[in-house]
């Protein structure tokens, strides 16, 4: 209905799991309207994001142009 036909779940691992890094990541990720949900996780990854975009091309732009530039991100899997 809103034109965001492509939903992607993205797992994020931070370089350090300390309180300051968690708070900074959450502040940064709130700037992106593509991120519908952000859950703090236990296990291999620190966060699980639900991202909504129009298509695969827009997701690639979000991934390479924004998400990879967030401070403290060590790895991303989608």
Secondary structure, DSSP 8 states (H G I E B T S, - for coil): --S--EEEEEEEEES--SHHHHHHHHHHHTT-TTEEEEEE--SS-SEEEEEEESSHHHHHHHHHHTGGGSTTEEEEE-
